[in-house]
Amino acid sequence: MRKLFLPAIIFFTLWFLSSCFSDDRKDALDRSMTLSGENKKEIQKVLNHYKAPKDRLKLQAAKYLISNMKGHSYWEFGDTYKKAFDKARKTRKHLKETQVNGTWSQIGRGVNAVFRKAIDSIEKSIGFKASPKKIFDVQMLTADFLIENIEVAFAAHSKKPHQYRESFDEFLKYVLPYRVIDEPIEKHKRKELFEKYKWALDSLKIHPMDTVVSQIYNSLELYGGVWGKKYKYPGVPSLSEMEATRFGDCGYITAYFINVLRSVGIPSGTDYCSRWGVNGVQGVHTWAFYINGKKKEAVNVGMPDFKKTNALYVHAGIPKVFRKNFDKSFKKDVTKEYRKTYDFEIENLWGRANLLPENVFLGVFNQNGTWDKVIQSIAVDENRIRFKQIGSNLLYVVFSEGFFQRKLLNYPFELTKNGRLRFLNKNNQTLDAAFLTRKYPPFTVRNEKRKIQRIQSINNCVLQGSTFEAPTEFQDLFTIANFYSTLKQTFRISNSKPFSNYRLKGPKGEIVHLAEFHLLDKNSNEIKQWKSIELMAAEKQTSPKNIIDHKPLTSRVLKDMTLTYSFDTPICISGFTIQAQNDGNHINKGDLYELFYWNKDWISLGEKRAKDTVLTYYEIPKNTLYWLQNNSRGKEEFVFTFDDKGNQVWTGVSGYEFVNLDSILLAQNQ
């Protein structure tokens, strides 16, 4: 039986807690009181408020907050950027009213455009970016604020059905805290959120926890994207400011979601990875989890549909996962909760000197040709470096850091699915031929293979034709099937009948990710003149510019799409070219590429200009790490190996092409 806040065990719980406020916690409480300075009287008011025996649980809660608040602060910008958030709020309201069927992303893009301009205007008017003031919680939080936070947290907990009541330790860590990250403090915000979302407590009486959390999630309409740009606001948004924009960095939107869950007593927190191991994306990724019984369910906040993602993260290429707690144990390693991990030792093969655990790191490749830190070693002992609980099926290096230099201690290696270390130490053998089709992994599991979904959205699109006499009576000419390429593809049709109108029609109710579409005349040349061209999506006319601009990286995302070409006189066509939304990381004809392999440094195997969509190198070193650069364009690049037949292998990605991730997620979300 789990520890619950039930009358039958209250006496034992009170005794247990009062006897277990350790010396360490008392020291932490004393330090907070010392650091509080002139605010000490406010802190003491809270402790005095809960002196009565009936309030001992609340006293323990108060001591937990006070003991740990010394590590928390935020940056205060005052009202400098208030107008920007006001404009964002008004814009979002307007777009919600005028774009009834608009997606979270579409609404967010519109808000972001206005928000960014408003920020630029403010900073231009003041002549510089505002200088914030750092505010320390322990020196500014009032007794009223802390008492209200404690009272609302206990009230929400008491209103939950008994089967969803967490242990007191979980309550302290995942319900009680008044902040998640470094969001600015707002008076009465927790109470406001409780009043707004207390319907969830009634819903818990008749619905499972997962259903209620999904109801809350969908009501928030948070979108996790800034569309290739940094979040324009220079600080961490407050909860009210996040309500104005409803989009932002993953950490910001996750913090808002967790604050809402906690306001109604649902225990929740944040986990994060400092680096993915399957692509060159740098920076921390944060997601939420909530506690349902004995399970911690992960949620990737900002996606259009609520999904529990623990099952996805098993395969997502994460080297390490850490948990943020209010007590500032920011480096609590929880990787084993998400995926298979292994402990291992690496030899200091090249005899680097003066190694200490704190200057030796496990690393992964970044697209600058160097290595990013994942975690420091736990021990360096007799020329062996030890690491613990590392995610498998990924490529790693081990390096030392000192005097602004990073030096590898051994060859790159693969930590295989079964925990074996496979070193990529170039031997004397050669690979007869290596066939390169990409410079970057074709998809990521964590994004549910969205790149492949975009490609496959072209399937079942139909090319149709109609005559001048019956312009609305279209005949099917060609149906696209088995489309699986990021490249522009040409389709031939055998129909010789001329039509005045040609229409590409997407599957009913489905979304099509379209980058390029062009008709071909009877001589297979692109048709460049027409009477009119009309693009419709969701029964609304929209611009076809991104589809006919010959720029493969511009595209449109279209539901119930029709793209219609009309001509003054009937014409015959021989076919059409089409390209799905793509990342441009395939082999582009005419581009100049350079292949490198690793042998204590990156060594070039020479440049080659692509004459086809497959680039071939002959007689290259075998059993090493490779890196393909496009010297003509683009930035996204990542390391790979080759199999014995010369095909590229993207460790942590290859092998998942035909794995049905939908079924994996469905099994968890049922």
N, C-alpha and C positions, 0 to 999 in steps of 0.2 A: 504493500500500500504506500502510495506517495504521500509526502508531508503536505497536508492541506491546512488552510486556515479554518479549522472546524472547532466548534466549542468543545467537543469531546477530547481534544488533545491540546487545547490552548494552554493549560497549566504546564504541561510538560515542555511545550515549545518555548514558553516564556522562561522557564527555568533554564532550559538548554541554551537559549540565546544569551540570557543575562550572564551565564557563567562562561560563555565562549567569546566574549568581546576581548580578544587577545591583546597581549602587550603591544604587538605590532600595530594593531588597530588603534589602541590608545595613543601610541606615539604619533600615528598619522593624524589623529584628531587634535592632539596637542600642537602639531606643526601647523595645521590649518588655522587653529586659533591664533597662533603667533603671527602667521602671515596675514591674517585678516586686518591687522592694524586698527584703524579707527572704526572698522566695521565689526569689530569683535562683539560689541554689545548686541548687534542684530543676530549674530550667530548664537550667542548665549541665550537670547530670547527664545529661540527655537528649542534648545535643550530644556530650558525651564518650562516651556509650554507643555512638554510631554513627560513631566516628572511623575505624574500620577500613576499608580500601579496599573490601572486599566489601559494606559497608553504605552506600555513597555515595548510592544511591537513597533509602534510608531517612533518611539525613542531610538530603537535600533535602526530604523530606516533613516531617521534624521542623522544619526552618527555616521551611517554609511555614506550619505550624501556629503556631509561636511568633511569627513576624513578624506574623500577623494576629489573634492571640488578644487583643491589647490592646483591640480594639474590642468585646469580648464580655463579658457579665456576666449575672447573673440575680438575682432576688429570693428570699431565703431566709425561709420562714415557720416553719421548724423543724417540730415535731410538732403545731402548733396545730390544723390541720385533718385530722390523721391519722384520727380517728374517722369523719369524713364519708366519706373515701375507703374506709375499711374497710367501712362500711355499704353503700356503693355496690357494692363487690366482692361482698359476701355476697348482696345483693339481686339482682344480675345472675346469679349462680350459681343462686339459687333460681328465678328466672324462667325461666332457660334449661332447668332441669330440669322445671318445671311447665307451661311453655308451649312445648311441643316444636315447634309450628308457628308460633310467634310471629315476626313480622317484626322486623328490626333496629329499626325505628321503635317498634314496640310495646314491645319489651324496653327500649329507650332511654328511653321515656316513664316506664316504671315505675321505672327506676333514677334518673332525673332527679327524680322526685317525692320519693323518699327522700333523695337527695343534697341537694336544696335545703333540706329541713326540717332535715337534720343541720347544714348550714352555719349556718342561722338560729339553731339551738339553741346552737351553739358561740359565736357572736358575742353572743348574749343572755347567756350565762353569764359571758363575760369583760367584757361591758359596752361593747364597741367592736370595730371591725374590727381585726384584728391588724396591727401595724406590722412590715413585713418589713425585713430587712437586705440591702443590696445587696452582692453578692459579685462581685469582678472575677476573671475566669479567670486572668489573668496573675499574680495575687497568691495564688492558692490551689491551682492544679492541680499535682499531684505528678508527679515523674519516672515513677513506676510507672504512673500513669494514662495519661500520654501515650505511654509506650513500649508499654503493652498495646494502646492504640488503634491505633498504627502497625502493630504485629505482626499484629493481627487483620485489619486492612484489607489488608495485603500477603498474608496467608494466604488470605483469601477470593478475592482477585484471582488468585492462582496456581492455585486449584482450578477456575476457570472454563474452559470450552472456549475454545480460541484465537480462534475467530471472534467471541467476545463480549468480548474484552479491549480496553479503551479505551486511548487515548493517555495518556501520563503527565500531561499538562496536565489532561485530563478526570479522571484519577484524583485529582489533587490537589484539584480543585474539587468533584467530585461523588461521591467515595467516601470519601476520607480524613477529612474533618471530623467531629469528635466531637459536634457539635450542628447543628441546622437553624435554630432561632429562639433564643429566650432560655429554653429549658427548663432546669431545674436539673440540675446535674451529678450523676451516679450512678456510683459505682465498679462496675466489671466489667459494666456494662449492655450494652456493645457485644458483649462476649464471650458474655454470656447470650443475646442475640438471635441471634448467630451459631450457637450450639449448637442453638437452638430451630428455626431456619429453614435450616440447612445442607442439608436435604433438597432445597432449591431448586437447589443446585449439581449434584446428581445428576440432577434433573429437566431441567436445561439440556442435559444430554448427549443427551437423547432428544426434548425438546420445544422449540419455538421460544421465544424470549425473551418474546413477548407472552403466550403460554400460561402460562408460569411466573409472570410478574408478576400475571396474573389469578388464579392459584392462591393466591399470597400475599395479594392484596387480599381475596379472598373469605374467606380464613381469619381475617382480622382483625376482620370484622364491625364496622367503624367507622361511626357514623351522624353525619352532619353537620347536626345541628339542636339547638337549645335551645328550640324551639317558642315563638317570639315573645318569649323572655326572654333576658336576658344570662346568660352562663355564670356560675354563682353564685360559684364559687371566685374570689377576687380576684387570684390570681396566675396565672402560666403553669404548667400541670401538668407534672410530670416524666413520663418515659416510664412508670414504674411506676404513677403516678397515672392516666395516660390508660388504662392497661390495666384499671384498676378501673372506670372509667365507660364507656369506649368511645364516648363522644359528646362533642361540644363544638364550639367555633368552628372554622371551616374551617382556620384557621392551625394550630390545635393537632392536629387529626386528620391533617392533611397532614404535619406534622412527624413524627408517629409513623410513618406509612406510609413516609416517606423514610428515617428511621432504620433501619427494618427492611430496606428494599432495600439500603441502604449496608452493613449488617452482613454481607450475603452478596455484596458486591462489585458490585452492580448500580448503575451511575452514575445519580444522580437528583438533583433539586433542586426549588426552588419558584419559580413565576412568580405574579405578582399584578397586578390592576388596582385603582387607587385609587378608581375610580368607573365605574359602567356609564353608558352614554349613552342608554338607552331607557326608563328609569323613575326614580323618585325615591329609590331605595334608596341610602342613604349608607353609607360604610365600605368598607374594603378586602376584596376577595375573593381568596383564595389557592388555588392548585391545584398539583398535582405534575406533574413530567415525568420520564421516564426515557429513557436513551439506548439505542437499539437500532440498531447500525450507525451510519449517518450521520443517522438520524432522532431527533428529540426528540419523544416521544409524550406528549401531555397527558392527565392523568387527573383528573377532578373527584371528589376523595375524599369519601366520605360517602354516595354514592348506593348503592342496594341491589344494583345490578349493575355489574360492571366494564365500563367503556367508554373507549376512546380518544376524546378529544373535540376534537382539532385541527380536524377538518372542521366541527364544530358552532360553534367559536369564530370561524370565518371570517365567520359571519353573526350573531354574538351581540351586536353593538352595543357593542363595546369601543373606547373612544377611544385608550387607551394600555396597553401591557403592559410590566412591568418584571421583572427577574430578581434574586433575592437570592442572593448568593454569600458564602461564608465570609470572603472578603477584604474584606467590607463594601462592595462595589460594588453597593449596594442599588438604585441607579438605572440599572442597565444596561437600555437600551431595546431590547426584543426584539419590538416590535409587528409588525414586518415578517415575523417568523417565523409569525405567526398570521393576518394578514389584509392586504388591500390598503390601502396608506397613501399619503398625498400630502404634499408640502411646499407651503406657500403663504405669501403675504404679505397682511396686512390694513392698510388705511389708517387712520391715527389721524384719523378723519373729524371728530371734534368737538374736535380741538385740545387734548387734555389735556396739561398741562405736566409737566416733570420726570420723563419716562418713562425707566426703565432696564430692561434685560432681566429683572432679578430682581424687579421689581414689576409686571410685566405678565403676565397669565395667560390661557390658554384655559380656558373654563368651560362647564359644562352646568347645566341647570336643576335646582333642588331644590324639594321640595314646599312650602317656606316662601315661595316666590315670589322667591327670590334665586338666586345662582349658586355652584356649587362649583368649586374648582380642579381642573383636569386636569393641566396642565403649564405651567411658565413659558416665556416666549418665549426663543428662542435669540439674537435680536438685535433692536435697535430702531435703525433707520437711516433718516435723512431722512424722518421722519414715517411710516415703514412698519414694521410689526411682523411678524417672521418666525417661523414654526413649522415643525417638521420631523417627518416620519413620523407623521402623524395618521390615525386610523382614519376611513374614509369612511362615507357613508350615515347621517349623524347631524346633529343640530342643535347649534350651538355659539354662544357669545358670546366676545368678547375684552374683558377689563376690567383696569383698573389698581387697585392696592390701596395705600392709605395713610391714616393716621390713622383706622383702623378703618372705612374706607369703601371700597366697591367701585363704581367708575364705569365704565360701558361706553364703549368707544372708537369703536364703530360699531354698526350694526344687528345683531340676531341673523341667523344665516345657516345654510344647509344646505351641508355638504360632500357633494356628490352621489357616487353610485357611481363616476362617471367622473372625479372630482376637480375638478369645477366648483364655484365658490362662488356660491350663489344667495341673495342678500340679501333678507331679509324686511322691506323698507322700505316700509311702507304708502304706497300711491299714492292717486290721487284716485278710483279705481274702487271700486265696492261690489259685494258679493255679494248677489244677490237674496234667497236663503234659505240658511240653514245648518242642517243637521240633526245634532243631537248625540245619540249613543246611549250614550256612556261618558265618564268623567272620568279614566280611567287606561287604558293599553294593555291589550288583551284577553289578551295572553300575552307571554312572552319566548321567544326562540329558545334561549337558553342553558339554560332549564329544559325543553327539548324540547316546548314548547307543552303543558305539563301541564294548564294551565287548560282547554284545549280537550279534552284527553283525558278530563278529569273530566266535562265536559259530554256527550261522546259515549259515555261509559260507560252512560248511560241507555238507549241504543239496544239493542234486542232484549230488553229487559225485557218480561215478559208478565203481564198481569192475568188471573187465573183464578178460577173459581168452583166450589164443590162443595156438595152438598146435605147435609141433616142425616142422611139415610139412608146416604149413601156419602161420608163426610167426607174420605176420602183420594183420592177419584177426581175430580180437578180437570179442568175443561174450560177450554180457552183462550178468552178473551173478546176480548182486544185485545193486539196486539204493537206496541210503540213503535218507530217508524222515523223517520229523518231528523231526529232531535232535535239542535238546534244553538242553544241559548240558555242564558244564565245566569239568565233570569227564570223565574218560576213559569209553567208551561204547563198548560192545561186540555185534556183529551181526552174526547170524547164516545163512548159506545158505544151501539149500536142494540139490544143484547140486552134483552129485556123479562122474561126468566125470573128469578124470585127464587132467591137462594141463601142458605144459612146461613153460608157461609164465603167470603171473598174473599182472594185471595193475590196479592201482587206477587212475581214470581220473576225473579231475575237470571240471565243466561246462565251455563251450567255452566262452572265453572273460571275465570270472569272476576270482576274486581273492579268493584263499582258504588260510585260516589261520590254518596251520596244526602243531600240536605238536608231536603226536605219531601215528604210524601205524605199525601193526604187523599181519602177517598171522597166522592162527591156523591150525594145522594138524588135521587128522580125529579123534584124541583123545583129541582135544581141547587144546593141548599144543602149545605154541608159537614156530614157525619154526625159527630156529636160523642159519641154513646153507642154502646157495644158491650159484649158479654159479656166478651170478652178480646181482647188483641192480643199477638202473639208474633213476635219478630224472631229469626231464626236466621242465623248466618254460620259457614261452615266446620263445620257440624253441631253448633254450640254456641249455646245461647240467650244473647241479650244484650239490653241495654236499648234500647227504641225511642224513648226520651225525645227525643233530638235530631232525630228525624224528624217528630214530631207536636207540637213545641213552638211552631210559628209563628215561629221565629227563623231566617231564611234563612242566617245566618252560622254556625249550628251544624250539624253534619253527621256522618255515619258513613261509614267506608270499609269495605266489606263484600264478602267473597268467598263465592261460592255462596249468595247471599242469598235468603231468603224472608221476607216480611212478611205475616202472616196476621191478618185480622180475623174474629172469630167473633161471631155474633148468636144471641139466644135463639130468634128466629123468622126465617124466610126474608124477605129484603127485596130490593127491586129498586133498582138504582142507575142513574144517568144518565151517570156517567163518574167522572173523578178528576182531581186536580191533582197535579203533581209538579215538583220543582225539584232540579237537580243542585247539588253542592257548588260554591260560587261565592265571588267576592271582594266582592260587593255594590257594585261600582263602575259598574254600569249605571245608567240613569235610573230612579229609584224614584218611583212615583206619590205625590204629596203632598209630596215633599221640595222645599226651596227652593234653587234654583241661581242662580249668578251667573257670567256670562261676561265675561272680560277680554281685551283685546288689548294688544300692546306698541307703544308709540310714545314711546320714551325713558323710559317708566315704564309700570306696569300701569294701564290705563284701563278702567273698568267700562262694560259695555254694558247693565247693569241686571239686576235679579233677576227670576226667573220661577219660579213654582211648577209642578211637573210635573203635567200632567193625563193624560199618557200615558207610554209608555216611550220616546218620541222627543221631544226638546226642540227647538223651532224658533225661531231668531232671524232677523229680516228686515232687509235693507238694512244690512249691517255692513261695515266696512272690509275691503278685499281685500289679499292678499299681505302678511300679517303673522303674528305668532306669537300663539296663543290659549291660554287657561288657563281651565278650567271648575272652579269650586268648588261643592261641596255644602255649603251653610250650615246644613243640618239635622244632618248626621252624617258620619263618616268622615274620614280623613286622607290617603289615597292619591290624589294628583293629579299630572298631568304635562302638558307642553305638546304642542301639535299644530298642524297647519295644515288647510286645507280644499282639496279639489280644485275644479275649475270648476263641478261640479254640487252643491257644498255638502256633500259627504261628508267626514267626518273622516279625516285622514291622520296616522298615527303613524309618523314617520320612523324607519327602522330595524326596524320591525315590520310595517307594512302591506305587503302583497305576499307575505308568507310564510304566509298563512292556508292555502293549499292546496299548499304545498311539502312533499313527503314527507321529513321529517327522518330517519325510520327508515331510508330507503334511503341517505341520505347517511352516517349512522353505520355502517350495515351494510357499505358499501363500504370504509370505513376499518378496520373491525374484523374483516374476513375474513382 
